[in-house]
């Protein structure tokens, strides 16, 4: 036993003596040329070690490395591929004998990594991927008997037995100071850089809480960002049981006119298989708009990492600025979500999505395939779309301000801005969508039109859009339409088919156009199509037909019986009184409208009342907003029915009325030359009838008739 002890002591003396001698008498810096040569042989890159190399073997195995650089090949922007100012690491020697890996504080200062890809696809790390040419082949030894010794089948069993003993790993700490990661890609013309990278870990051991701080600043092309944070982590032997708590991350971001001044994410605790509360907030500016948002949610990630549940995901935001449809704008969002990674599906139950007073609820599912498949059902009690359009309309309707001299801007052609060509909207995104669902709105206000019980079914499938049907109740009637849009071609093609039933025209016109030109109950059918969605393209390319019918109504702004009466009175030299309202009653007003080339044309305008029969034709230009029509009016009853005196001597005479001018101020003109001619012919016929009774000779009668009728030809 004494001899065995002496042998062990001798071995320890030899080992530690050798280590002491190695440290005292061998300078590791003398290996620099060998390291440089080997790196050159293996990678073709130049290694430059300017700092000193030092080591220690007791009481810990340690290595300290000074300034070291791995040079880039020629042709790259960065001089170095890798660079480090200082590295220090050590491992406890005696702890290894007890199956404990105790690593001291690891400190890395000034580490830089520069990754670069040239336009031809060549990268500066390609050299590190090369396999060495002088790889040694494994040698097989043969026993003196000529047989191969037992294979390593039994050896791993011993290794497995040895490695099955549990190793305890601990780390005193990690400090990474002022690190840099620089990535340049000339193929994609992108640039990313992380700098001032800091990481600090306190004493680190399994099943023990460890404090961590981290941070960096960065740039991606023209985007600037920064991030910093603190947390505590606990690693377990089974990574699934690892935990995190007290995570707090702060960040900022800027790109062009978008600025996130402050963003923060806080997680009180996080563990797989449990509900984890997450809070977040951000504020900043985008263009002329400002935003301030905050929210809270609960996230559950299962231990297989294939299902994620998000409960009570909420965001409340306040936005303001001239670029918004309405300012200030309050946004609220509440939903529950479930994400299945195996099936690549997302389910969303929308509790609330609100823009000020407009609130949506519903549900949605999505399959994340190459073309996402989305299905939804949404509903809202009331949406006033005009509050979001009002600000834009106000801006577009602003009056021109006078110049410094107090003069209004000239409207002459020399100062009139040249019209800019309208661009078609980019609908290419629709070709990568598969969306179908329905929307129901109890009360919708759009362009001041009041609609109720709005229902629509929407489908978007690889560039083809269908709304079938869109139905709504409005102004004591209803409307149903079918709309299709083909965005697979440019310009986009569209088609509209629909019907309007029993809609009261007057309140609709008052709400939408602030005009009372027409009263009555409207019924209509239409079939329209066109190409191009720019405003002028719609006006120029819209083609199709519409059939309209108004019953029991009136045309306001003109009293045709009064117009006839006063004009006829002037011709006769009688006194003219205009005390009646400018209104023409009718029992039915119908027309077939043909739309093409920016004009709507009709050849069968018809209006009937107990007093009048009107038939007309003409066209209206809805690009220049003018009208050119001729209507022929026949008096079939007493004009006293509209409060005027009777002019029965014009009964059954057709009176042409010319309507021209702008839509806003149309002009009406009676063509009384034809009226008087017809009147004279009527009186002549009456006189001839009396003469016929008195003239018995047929030749004389015929001669008189030809003579008198020739006066009007």
C-alpha positions as CSV (number, residue, x, y, z in Angstrom):
1,X,0.0,0.0,0.0
2,X,2.9,2.3,0.8
3,X,4.4,1.6,-2.5
4,X,1.1,2.3,-4.3
5,X,0.9,5.7,-2.6
6,X,4.4,6.5,-3.5
7,X,3.7,5.7,-7.1
8,X,0.6,7.9,-7.2
9,X,2.5,10.8,-5.6
10,X,5.3,10.3,-8.1
11,X,2.8,10.4,-11.0
12,X,1.2,13.6,-9.6
13,X,4.6,15.2,-9.1
14,X,5.6,14.3,-12.7
15,X,2.3,15.6,-14.1
16,X,2.2,18.9,-12.2
17,X,6.0,19.3,-12.5
18,X,5.7,18.9,-16.2
19,X,2.9,21.4,-16.4
20,X,4.9,23.8,-14.2
21,X,7.9,23.4,-16.4
22,X,5.8,23.9,-19.5
23,X,4.4,27.1,-18.2
24,X,7.7,28.4,-16.8
25,X,10.0,27.4,-19.6
26,X,7.9,27.1,-22.8
27,X,6.7,30.3,-24.3
28,X,3.4,29.7,-26.3
29,X,4.1,32.7,-28.5
30,X,6.8,30.6,-30.2
31,X,3.9,28.6,-31.8
32,X,2.6,31.7,-33.6
33,X,4.5,31.0,-36.8
34,X,3.2,27.4,-36.8
35,X,-0.4,28.5,-36.3
36,X,-0.1,31.0,-39.1
37,X,1.4,28.4,-41.4
38,X,-1.3,25.8,-40.6
39,X,-4.1,28.3,-41.1
40,X,-2.6,29.3,-44.5
41,X,-2.3,25.7,-45.5
42,X,-5.9,24.7,-44.5
43,X,-7.8,27.9,-45.6
44,X,-5.5,30.0,-47.8
45,X,-6.1,32.9,-45.4
46,X,-3.6,35.0,-43.5
47,X,-3.7,34.8,-39.7
48,X,-2.1,37.7,-37.8
49,X,-1.5,37.4,-34.1
50,X,-0.3,40.7,-32.8
51,X,-1.1,40.1,-29.1
52,X,0.5,37.7,-26.7
53,X,-0.6,34.1,-26.1
54,X,-0.5,32.9,-22.5
55,X,-1.6,29.8,-20.7
56,X,-1.9,28.3,-17.3
57,X,-2.4,24.8,-16.0
58,X,-2.9,25.2,-12.2
59,X,-5.2,25.5,-10.5
60,X,-7.2,25.8,-13.7
61,X,-6.5,25.2,-17.4
62,X,-6.6,28.6,-19.0
63,X,-5.9,30.4,-22.3
64,X,-5.5,34.1,-22.9
65,X,-5.2,35.4,-26.4
66,X,-4.4,39.0,-27.5
67,X,-5.2,40.9,-30.6
68,X,-5.7,38.4,-33.5
69,X,-6.9,38.9,-37.1
70,X,-7.9,36.5,-39.8
71,X,-7.5,38.4,-43.1
72,X,-9.9,38.4,-45.9
73,X,-8.8,37.2,-49.4
74,X,-8.1,40.0,-51.9
75,X,-11.1,41.6,-53.6
76,X,-13.3,42.1,-50.5
77,X,-14.2,45.5,-49.0
78,X,-13.3,44.4,-45.4
79,X,-9.7,43.8,-44.5
80,X,-10.5,41.1,-41.9
81,X,-12.9,38.2,-41.9
82,X,-12.4,37.7,-38.1
83,X,-10.9,40.0,-35.5
84,X,-10.7,39.9,-31.7
85,X,-8.9,42.2,-29.3
86,X,-8.8,39.9,-26.3
87,X,-10.1,36.4,-25.3
88,X,-9.8,34.9,-21.8
89,X,-11.1,31.4,-20.7
90,X,-10.2,28.9,-18.1
91,X,-11.5,25.5,-16.8
92,X,-11.0,24.2,-13.2
93,X,-8.5,21.3,-13.3
94,X,-9.5,19.4,-10.0
95,X,-13.2,19.7,-10.9
96,X,-12.6,17.6,-14.0
97,X,-11.6,14.7,-11.8
98,X,-15.1,14.8,-10.1
99,X,-17.0,14.9,-13.5
100,X,-17.6,18.7,-13.1
101,X,-17.0,21.1,-15.9
102,X,-16.4,24.4,-14.1
103,X,-15.7,27.1,-16.6
104,X,-14.4,30.4,-15.3
105,X,-15.4,33.8,-16.6
106,X,-15.3,33.9,-20.4
107,X,-14.4,37.3,-21.7
108,X,-14.3,38.3,-25.4
109,X,-13.4,41.9,-26.2
110,X,-13.6,43.6,-29.6
111,X,-14.7,40.6,-31.6
112,X,-15.6,41.4,-35.2
113,X,-17.0,39.1,-37.9
114,X,-17.2,40.4,-41.5
115,X,-19.2,38.3,-43.9
116,X,-19.2,39.4,-47.5
117,X,-20.7,38.0,-50.8
118,X,-19.5,39.3,-54.1
119,X,-21.7,40.0,-57.1
120,X,-20.6,36.6,-58.6
121,X,-21.8,34.7,-55.6
122,X,-18.4,34.1,-54.1
123,X,-18.2,34.5,-50.3
124,X,-15.3,35.2,-48.0
125,X,-16.2,32.2,-45.9
126,X,-15.9,29.8,-48.8
127,X,-12.2,29.1,-47.8
128,X,-13.4,27.9,-44.4
129,X,-15.6,25.3,-46.0
130,X,-12.8,23.6,-48.0
131,X,-11.8,20.2,-46.9
132,X,-8.1,19.7,-46.2
133,X,-6.3,17.7,-48.9
134,X,-4.0,15.8,-46.6
135,X,-6.7,14.0,-44.6
136,X,-5.4,10.9,-43.0
137,X,-7.0,7.6,-43.6
138,X,-7.7,5.5,-40.5
139,X,-5.1,2.8,-40.0
140,X,-6.0,-0.8,-39.3
141,X,-3.6,-2.9,-37.3
142,X,-3.2,-6.6,-37.8
143,X,-2.2,-8.9,-35.0
144,X,0.8,-11.1,-35.3
145,X,-1.5,-14.0,-36.0
146,X,-2.7,-12.2,-39.1
147,X,-6.2,-11.5,-37.7
148,X,-7.6,-8.1,-37.3
149,X,-8.0,-7.2,-33.6
150,X,-11.4,-6.9,-32.2
151,X,-13.2,-4.0,-33.7
152,X,-14.3,-1.0,-31.7
153,X,-17.6,-2.6,-31.0
154,X,-16.7,-3.3,-27.4
155,X,-14.8,0.0,-26.9
156,X,-17.8,2.3,-27.3
157,X,-19.6,0.2,-24.7
158,X,-16.9,1.2,-22.2
159,X,-17.1,4.8,-23.4
160,X,-20.8,4.8,-23.0
161,X,-20.5,3.5,-19.5
162,X,-18.0,6.2,-18.7
163,X,-20.0,9.0,-20.3
164,X,-23.2,7.8,-18.6
165,X,-21.8,9.4,-15.5
166,X,-23.5,12.7,-15.2
167,X,-21.3,15.8,-15.8
168,X,-22.2,18.9,-13.8
169,X,-21.6,22.0,-15.9
170,X,-21.2,25.5,-14.5
171,X,-20.0,28.8,-15.9
172,X,-18.8,31.6,-13.8
173,X,-19.9,34.2,-16.3
174,X,-19.7,35.5,-19.9
175,X,-18.8,39.0,-21.0
176,X,-18.9,39.9,-24.7
177,X,-17.8,43.5,-25.1
178,X,-18.1,45.7,-28.2
179,X,-18.6,43.0,-30.7
180,X,-19.4,43.6,-34.4
181,X,-21.2,41.6,-37.0
182,X,-21.0,43.0,-40.6
183,X,-22.8,41.4,-43.5
184,X,-22.5,42.7,-47.0
185,X,-24.2,41.1,-50.1
186,X,-23.4,42.6,-53.4
187,X,-25.7,40.1,-55.2
188,X,-28.8,41.4,-53.4
189,X,-27.4,44.9,-52.8
190,X,-28.1,44.6,-49.0
191,X,-26.1,45.6,-46.0
192,X,-26.6,44.6,-42.4
193,X,-24.5,45.6,-39.4
194,X,-24.7,44.9,-35.7
195,X,-22.3,46.9,-33.6
196,X,-21.7,47.7,-29.9
197,X,-22.9,44.2,-29.2
198,X,-22.9,43.5,-25.5
199,X,-23.7,40.3,-23.6
200,X,-23.2,39.7,-19.9
201,X,-24.1,36.5,-18.0
202,X,-23.6,36.0,-14.3
203,X,-22.7,32.7,-12.7
204,X,-24.3,30.1,-14.9
205,X,-25.3,26.6,-13.8
206,X,-28.0,24.0,-14.5
207,X,-31.2,24.5,-12.4
208,X,-30.0,27.9,-11.1
209,X,-31.3,31.3,-12.0
210,X,-28.8,33.4,-14.1
211,X,-29.0,37.1,-14.7
212,X,-28.5,38.3,-18.3
213,X,-28.1,41.7,-19.9
214,X,-27.7,42.3,-23.6
215,X,-27.8,45.0,-26.2
216,X,-26.8,46.1,-29.7
217,X,-27.2,48.8,-32.3
218,X,-27.8,48.0,-35.9
219,X,-28.3,49.1,-39.5
220,X,-30.0,47.3,-42.4
221,X,-29.7,49.3,-45.6
222,X,-31.3,52.6,-44.6
223,X,-32.9,51.3,-41.5
224,X,-31.5,52.1,-38.1
225,X,-32.3,50.2,-34.9
226,X,-31.2,49.5,-31.4
227,X,-32.2,47.0,-28.7
228,X,-31.3,46.3,-25.1
229,X,-32.7,44.1,-22.4
230,X,-32.4,42.2,-19.2
231,X,-33.7,38.8,-18.1
232,X,-33.2,35.8,-15.8
233,X,-33.0,32.3,-17.2
234,X,-32.9,28.8,-15.7
235,X,-31.6,25.9,-17.8
236,X,-32.7,22.4,-17.0
237,X,-31.2,19.1,-17.9
238,X,-34.3,18.6,-20.0
239,X,-34.4,21.8,-22.2
240,X,-38.2,21.5,-22.2
241,X,-38.3,22.4,-18.5
242,X,-36.1,25.5,-18.9
243,X,-37.6,28.8,-17.7
244,X,-37.3,32.5,-18.3
245,X,-38.5,35.4,-16.1
246,X,-38.3,39.2,-15.7
247,X,-37.6,39.7,-19.4
248,X,-37.7,43.3,-20.4
249,X,-36.7,44.4,-23.9
250,X,-36.5,48.0,-25.1
251,X,-36.0,49.0,-28.7
252,X,-36.0,51.9,-31.2
253,X,-36.2,52.1,-35.0
254,X,-36.0,54.6,-37.8
255,X,-36.4,54.4,-41.6
256,X,-37.1,57.4,-43.7
257,X,-40.0,59.3,-42.2
258,X,-40.9,56.4,-39.9
259,X,-39.6,56.6,-36.4
260,X,-40.3,54.3,-33.4
261,X,-39.0,56.4,-30.5
262,X,-39.6,53.7,-28.0
263,X,-40.8,50.1,-28.0
264,X,-41.0,47.8,-25.0
265,X,-41.8,44.1,-24.4
266,X,-42.1,42.6,-20.9
267,X,-42.6,39.0,-20.0
268,X,-43.0,38.3,-16.3
269,X,-42.4,34.6,-16.7
270,X,-42.2,32.1,-19.6
271,X,-42.4,28.3,-19.5
272,X,-43.5,25.8,-22.0
273,X,-47.0,24.3,-21.5
274,X,-48.1,27.2,-19.3
275,X,-49.9,30.5,-19.9
276,X,-47.4,33.3,-20.1
277,X,-48.4,37.0,-19.8
278,X,-46.8,39.4,-22.3
279,X,-47.1,43.2,-22.3
280,X,-46.0,45.5,-25.1
281,X,-46.1,49.2,-26.0
282,X,-44.7,51.5,-28.6
283,X,-44.8,55.1,-29.7
284,X,-43.4,57.1,-32.6
285,X,-44.2,58.9,-35.9
286,X,-44.8,58.0,-39.5
287,X,-44.8,60.9,-41.9
288,X,-47.0,63.5,-40.4
289,X,-48.8,61.0,-38.2
290,X,-48.1,60.0,-34.6
291,X,-49.0,56.8,-32.8
292,X,-49.0,55.5,-29.3
293,X,-50.0,51.9,-28.7
294,X,-50.0,49.4,-25.9
295,X,-51.4,45.9,-25.3
296,X,-51.3,42.7,-23.4
297,X,-51.8,39.0,-24.1
298,X,-51.3,35.5,-22.8
299,X,-49.3,32.9,-24.8
300,X,-49.1,29.1,-24.4
301,X,-46.6,27.1,-26.3
302,X,-46.9,23.3,-25.9
303,X,-43.8,21.2,-25.1
304,X,-43.7,19.8,-28.7
305,X,-43.4,23.3,-30.1
306,X,-46.1,22.6,-32.6
307,X,-49.1,24.4,-31.1
308,X,-49.3,28.0,-30.0
309,X,-52.3,29.5,-28.3
310,X,-52.8,33.3,-27.9
311,X,-55.6,34.3,-25.5
312,X,-57.0,37.8,-25.1
313,X,-54.5,39.4,-27.6
314,X,-55.3,43.1,-27.3
315,X,-54.0,46.3,-28.7
316,X,-55.2,49.8,-28.0
317,X,-53.7,52.6,-30.1
318,X,-54.2,56.3,-30.5
319,X,-53.3,57.8,-33.8
320,X,-53.3,61.4,-35.0
321,X,-52.1,63.3,-38.0
322,X,-53.1,64.8,-41.4
323,X,-52.4,61.6,-43.2
324,X,-55.2,59.7,-41.5
325,X,-58.8,59.3,-42.8
326,X,-59.9,60.6,-39.4
327,X,-57.8,62.3,-36.7
328,X,-57.6,61.5,-33.9
329,X,-58.2,57.8,-34.6
330,X,-58.6,55.3,-31.8
331,X,-57.9,51.7,-32.7
332,X,-58.8,48.7,-30.6
333,X,-58.2,45.0,-31.3
334,X,-59.1,42.0,-29.2
335,X,-58.9,38.4,-30.4
336,X,-58.0,34.8,-29.5
337,X,-55.8,32.9,-31.8
338,X,-54.6,29.3,-32.2
339,X,-51.6,28.3,-34.4
340,X,-51.0,24.7,-35.5
341,X,-47.5,24.3,-37.0
342,X,-48.1,20.8,-38.1
343,X,-51.1,21.6,-40.2
344,X,-50.0,25.2,-40.9
345,X,-53.4,26.6,-39.8
346,X,-54.4,29.7,-37.9
347,X,-57.8,30.2,-36.2
348,X,-58.8,33.6,-35.0
349,X,-61.9,34.5,-32.9
350,X,-62.3,38.3,-33.3
351,X,-63.8,39.8,-30.1
352,X,-63.4,43.3,-31.4
353,X,-61.7,45.3,-34.1
354,X,-62.6,49.0,-33.8
355,X,-61.8,52.2,-35.5
356,X,-63.4,54.9,-33.3
357,X,-67.1,53.9,-33.3
358,X,-66.8,51.3,-36.1
359,X,-66.7,47.9,-34.5
360,X,-66.3,44.5,-36.2
361,X,-66.6,41.0,-34.6
362,X,-66.3,37.6,-36.1
363,X,-63.9,34.7,-36.8
364,X,-61.3,33.6,-39.3
365,X,-59.3,30.6,-40.2
366,X,-56.2,30.5,-42.4
367,X,-54.1,27.7,-43.9
368,X,-50.5,28.8,-44.5
369,X,-49.9,27.1,-47.9
370,X,-48.0,28.6,-50.8
371,X,-51.2,30.6,-51.5
372,X,-52.7,31.3,-48.1
373,X,-56.3,30.1,-47.7
374,X,-58.4,32.4,-45.6
375,X,-62.0,32.0,-44.6
376,X,-63.9,34.5,-42.4
377,X,-67.2,35.7,-41.1
378,X,-67.5,39.4,-39.9
379,X,-70.3,41.5,-38.5
380,X,-70.9,45.0,-37.3
381,X,-73.9,46.8,-35.9
382,X,-73.0,50.1,-37.5
383,X,-70.2,51.5,-39.7
384,X,-70.1,55.2,-40.8
385,X,-67.6,55.1,-43.6
386,X,-68.0,58.8,-44.3
387,X,-66.2,59.8,-41.1
388,X,-63.1,58.2,-42.6
389,X,-63.6,59.8,-46.0
390,X,-64.6,63.2,-44.8
391,X,-61.1,64.5,-44.1
392,X,-59.9,63.5,-47.5
393,X,-62.9,65.1,-49.1
394,X,-62.3,68.3,-47.1
395,X,-58.7,68.4,-48.3
396,X,-59.6,67.9,-51.9
397,X,-62.3,70.5,-51.7
398,X,-60.2,73.3,-50.2
399,X,-60.6,76.6,-52.0
400,X,-57.5,78.2,-53.5
401,X,-55.9,80.8,-51.3
402,X,-55.3,84.3,-52.6
403,X,-51.7,85.4,-53.3
404,X,-49.7,88.0,-51.5
405,X,-51.6,90.8,-53.4
406,X,-54.9,89.4,-52.3
407,X,-55.7,88.2,-55.8
408,X,-57.2,84.8,-56.4
409,X,-55.1,82.5,-58.5
410,X,-55.6,82.9,-62.2
411,X,-57.7,80.3,-63.9
412,X,-56.1,81.0,-67.3
413,X,-54.6,78.2,-69.3
414,X,-51.1,79.5,-68.7
415,X,-51.3,78.9,-65.0
416,X,-53.6,75.8,-65.1
417,X,-51.6,72.8,-63.9
418,X,-51.2,70.2,-66.6
419,X,-53.4,67.1,-65.9
420,X,-51.5,64.2,-64.6
421,X,-52.1,60.7,-66.0
422,X,-54.0,58.5,-63.6
423,X,-52.4,55.3,-62.6
424,X,-54.2,52.0,-62.4
425,X,-54.1,50.4,-58.9
426,X,-51.6,47.6,-58.4
427,X,-53.7,44.5,-57.9
428,X,-50.9,41.9,-58.3
429,X,-51.3,41.0,-54.6
430,X,-54.7,39.5,-55.4
431,X,-53.1,36.8,-57.5
432,X,-51.6,35.3,-54.4
433,X,-54.7,35.1,-52.3
434,X,-57.4,32.6,-51.6
435,X,-60.0,34.4,-49.5
436,X,-63.7,33.7,-49.0
437,X,-66.2,34.9,-46.4
438,X,-69.2,37.1,-45.6
439,X,-69.7,40.4,-44.0
440,X,-72.9,41.7,-42.4
441,X,-73.5,45.2,-41.3
442,X,-76.7,46.4,-39.5
443,X,-76.4,50.0,-40.6
444,X,-73.9,51.3,-43.2
445,X,-73.4,55.0,-44.1
446,X,-71.5,55.4,-47.4
447,X,-71.3,58.7,-49.3
448,X,-74.2,59.8,-47.1
449,X,-76.4,57.0,-48.3
450,X,-78.2,55.2,-45.4
451,X,-78.2,51.4,-45.8
452,X,-79.5,48.7,-43.5
453,X,-79.1,45.0,-43.3
454,X,-76.1,45.0,-45.6
455,X,-74.9,41.5,-46.5
456,X,-72.1,40.5,-48.9
457,X,-70.2,37.4,-49.8
458,X,-66.7,38.0,-50.9
459,X,-64.3,35.6,-52.7
460,X,-60.8,36.3,-54.0
461,X,-59.2,33.4,-55.8
462,X,-55.8,33.9,-57.5
463,X,-56.7,37.3,-59.0
464,X,-60.4,36.8,-59.5
465,X,-62.7,38.7,-57.2
466,X,-66.4,38.0,-56.7
467,X,-69.0,39.8,-54.6
468,X,-72.1,37.7,-54.9
469,X,-74.4,38.9,-53.7
470,X,-74.2,42.4,-52.3
471,X,-77.6,43.1,-50.9
472,X,-79.0,46.0,-48.8
473,X,-82.2,47.7,-47.8
474,X,-82.3,51.4,-48.4
475,X,-84.9,54.1,-48.5
476,X,-87.9,51.8,-48.2
477,X,-86.6,49.6,-50.9
478,X,-83.8,47.2,-51.6
479,X,-80.9,46.6,-53.9
480,X,-79.1,43.4,-55.0
481,X,-76.0,43.3,-57.1
482,X,-73.4,40.8,-58.3
483,X,-69.9,42.1,-59.0
484,X,-66.9,40.3,-60.6
485,X,-63.4,41.6,-61.1
486,X,-60.6,39.9,-63.0
487,X,-57.3,41.3,-61.9
488,X,-55.2,38.7,-63.8
489,X,-54.9,41.1,-66.7
490,X,-54.1,44.8,-66.9
491,X,-56.2,46.8,-66.9
492,X,-58.5,44.9,-64.7
493,X,-61.9,43.8,-66.1
494,X,-65.2,44.1,-64.2
495,X,-68.8,43.3,-64.5
496,X,-71.9,44.5,-62.5
497,X,-75.4,43.1,-62.6
498,X,-78.1,44.2,-60.3
499,X,-81.6,45.3,-59.5
500,X,-83.2,48.1,-57.5
501,X,-86.7,47.8,-56.2
502,X,-89.1,50.3,-54.6
503,X,-86.4,52.8,-53.6
504,X,-87.6,56.3,-52.7
505,X,-85.6,58.6,-55.0
506,X,-86.0,62.0,-53.3
507,X,-84.4,61.1,-49.9
508,X,-81.7,59.2,-51.6
509,X,-80.8,62.1,-53.9
510,X,-80.9,64.5,-51.0
511,X,-78.5,62.4,-48.9
512,X,-76.1,61.5,-51.7
513,X,-76.1,64.6,-53.9
514,X,-77.9,67.2,-51.8
515,X,-80.4,67.6,-54.7
516,X,-84.1,67.3,-55.0
517,X,-84.5,67.1,-58.7
518,X,-86.5,63.9,-58.8
519,X,-89.3,62.3,-56.7
520,X,-90.9,58.9,-57.0
521,X,-90.4,55.2,-56.4
522,X,-87.5,53.8,-58.3
523,X,-87.1,50.4,-59.9
524,X,-84.2,49.5,-62.1
525,X,-82.1,46.8,-63.6
526,X,-78.6,47.2,-64.9
527,X,-75.9,45.2,-66.6
528,X,-72.6,47.1,-66.9
529,X,-69.0,46.2,-67.6
530,X,-65.7,47.9,-68.2
531,X,-61.9,47.9,-67.9
532,X,-59.6,50.0,-65.8
533,X,-60.2,51.2,-62.2
534,X,-58.7,54.7,-62.5
535,X,-61.4,57.3,-62.3
536,X,-61.2,58.5,-65.9
537,X,-60.9,54.9,-67.1
538,X,-64.1,53.9,-65.4
539,X,-65.9,56.9,-67.0
540,X,-64.6,56.3,-70.5
541,X,-64.7,52.5,-70.6
542,X,-68.0,51.8,-68.8
543,X,-70.5,50.1,-71.2
544,X,-73.8,48.4,-70.8
545,X,-77.5,49.0,-70.4
546,X,-79.9,50.0,-67.6
547,X,-83.7,50.1,-67.5
548,X,-85.2,52.6,-65.1
549,X,-88.8,53.2,-64.0
550,X,-90.1,55.8,-61.6
551,X,-93.7,55.9,-60.5
552,X,-95.9,58.5,-58.7
553,X,-93.3,61.2,-58.6
554,X,-92.3,64.6,-59.9
555,X,-89.5,66.4,-61.7
556,X,-88.5,69.3,-59.6
557,X,-87.0,72.5,-61.0
558,X,-89.3,72.8,-64.0
559,X,-93.0,73.1,-64.4
560,X,-93.6,72.0,-68.0
561,X,-97.3,73.0,-68.0
562,X,-96.4,76.5,-66.6
563,X,-93.6,76.8,-69.1
564,X,-95.9,76.1,-72.0
565,X,-98.6,78.4,-70.6
566,X,-96.3,81.4,-70.0
567,X,-94.6,81.0,-73.4
568,X,-97.9,80.7,-75.2
569,X,-99.2,83.8,-73.3
570,X,-96.2,85.9,-74.4
571,X,-96.8,84.9,-78.0
572,X,-100.4,86.0,-77.7
573,X,-99.5,89.1,-75.9
574,X,-101.3,88.2,-72.8
575,X,-100.3,88.9,-69.2
576,X,-97.9,86.4,-67.7
577,X,-98.0,85.3,-64.0
578,X,-95.4,82.9,-62.6
579,X,-96.7,82.0,-59.2
580,X,-96.7,78.3,-59.5
581,X,-94.1,75.9,-58.1
582,X,-91.5,74.6,-60.4
583,X,-92.6,71.0,-60.4
584,X,-93.9,68.6,-63.0
585,X,-95.9,65.7,-61.7
586,X,-95.9,62.3,-63.3
587,X,-97.5,58.9,-62.8
588,X,-94.7,57.0,-64.7
589,X,-91.3,57.9,-66.0
590,X,-89.3,55.2,-67.8
591,X,-86.2,55.1,-69.9
592,X,-83.7,52.6,-71.3
593,X,-80.2,53.9,-70.9
594,X,-77.2,52.8,-73.0
595,X,-73.7,53.7,-71.6
596,X,-70.6,53.9,-73.8
597,X,-67.6,56.2,-74.3
598,X,-68.4,58.4,-71.4
599,X,-72.0,59.1,-72.5
600,X,-75.4,57.8,-71.6
601,X,-78.0,57.7,-74.3
602,X,-81.7,57.1,-74.5
603,X,-84.1,56.8,-77.3
604,X,-87.3,55.9,-75.4
605,X,-87.7,58.4,-72.5
606,X,-91.3,58.4,-71.6
607,X,-93.3,60.3,-69.0
608,X,-97.0,60.1,-68.4
609,X,-99.4,62.0,-66.3
610,X,-103.1,62.9,-66.6
611,X,-102.1,66.2,-68.2
612,X,-99.0,65.3,-70.3
613,X,-97.4,62.7,-72.5
614,X,-93.7,63.2,-72.9
615,X,-91.4,61.3,-75.2
616,X,-87.7,62.1,-75.5
617,X,-84.3,61.2,-76.7
618,X,-80.8,62.4,-76.3
619,X,-77.6,61.9,-74.3
620,X,-75.8,63.1,-71.2
621,X,-72.0,63.3,-71.0
622,X,-70.9,62.2,-67.6
623,X,-67.3,63.1,-68.2
624,X,-68.0,66.8,-69.1
625,X,-71.3,66.7,-67.1
626,X,-73.5,68.2,-69.7
627,X,-76.8,67.2,-71.4
628,X,-78.4,67.5,-74.8
629,X,-81.9,66.2,-75.1
630,X,-85.1,66.9,-77.0
631,X,-88.4,65.9,-75.4
632,X,-91.8,66.2,-77.1
633,X,-94.7,67.1,-74.9
634,X,-98.3,66.6,-75.7
635,X,-101.1,68.1,-73.7
636,X,-103.8,65.6,-73.2
637,X,-105.7,67.1,-70.3
638,X,-106.6,70.4,-68.7
639,X,-103.5,72.3,-67.3
640,X,-105.7,73.5,-64.5
641,X,-104.7,70.2,-62.8
642,X,-101.4,71.8,-61.9
643,X,-102.9,75.1,-60.7
644,X,-102.9,76.9,-64.0
645,X,-105.5,78.2,-66.3
646,X,-106.7,76.0,-69.1
647,X,-105.2,76.4,-72.6
648,X,-107.3,73.8,-74.3
649,X,-106.4,75.3,-77.7
650,X,-103.0,73.6,-77.4
651,X,-104.5,70.2,-76.6
652,X,-103.2,67.4,-78.7
653,X,-100.4,69.6,-80.1
654,X,-96.9,68.2,-79.6
655,X,-94.6,70.8,-78.1
656,X,-90.8,70.2,-78.4
657,X,-88.7,71.2,-75.4
658,X,-84.9,71.4,-75.8
659,X,-82.8,70.7,-72.7
660,X,-79.1,71.7,-72.8
661,X,-76.3,72.9,-70.6
662,X,-74.7,71.5,-67.5
663,X,-76.1,69.0,-65.1
664,X,-76.1,71.5,-62.3
665,X,-77.9,74.3,-64.3
666,X,-79.8,72.8,-67.3
667,X,-81.5,75.1,-69.7
668,X,-85.0,74.5,-71.0
669,X,-86.3,76.0,-74.3
670,X,-89.6,75.5,-76.0
671,X,-89.4,75.4,-79.8
672,X,-92.7,77.3,-80.4
673,X,-92.2,77.8,-84.2
674,X,-93.3,74.2,-84.6
675,X,-96.0,74.7,-82.0
676,X,-97.6,77.6,-83.8
677,X,-97.3,75.8,-87.1
678,X,-99.1,72.8,-85.6
679,X,-101.6,75.1,-84.0
680,X,-102.3,76.9,-87.3
681,X,-102.6,73.6,-89.1
682,X,-105.1,72.5,-86.5
683,X,-107.1,75.7,-86.9
684,X,-106.9,75.3,-90.7
685,X,-108.2,71.8,-90.5
686,X,-111.1,73.0,-88.4
687,X,-111.8,75.8,-90.9
688,X,-111.6,73.4,-93.9
689,X,-114.1,71.2,-92.3
690,X,-116.6,74.1,-92.0
691,X,-115.9,75.0,-95.7
692,X,-116.4,71.4,-96.7
693,X,-119.9,71.6,-95.4
694,X,-120.6,74.7,-97.5
695,X,-118.8,74.0,-100.8
696,X,-120.6,71.3,-102.7
697,X,-118.4,71.2,-105.8
698,X,-115.6,68.7,-105.2
699,X,-113.2,70.4,-107.7
700,X,-113.6,73.7,-105.9
701,X,-113.2,72.0,-102.5
702,X,-110.0,70.3,-103.6
703,X,-108.5,73.5,-105.0
704,X,-109.2,75.4,-101.8
705,X,-107.7,72.7,-99.7
706,X,-104.5,72.6,-101.7
707,X,-104.2,76.3,-101.7
708,X,-104.5,76.7,-97.9
709,X,-102.3,73.8,-97.0
710,X,-99.6,75.0,-99.3
711,X,-99.1,78.0,-97.0
712,X,-97.4,75.7,-94.4
713,X,-95.2,73.7,-96.8
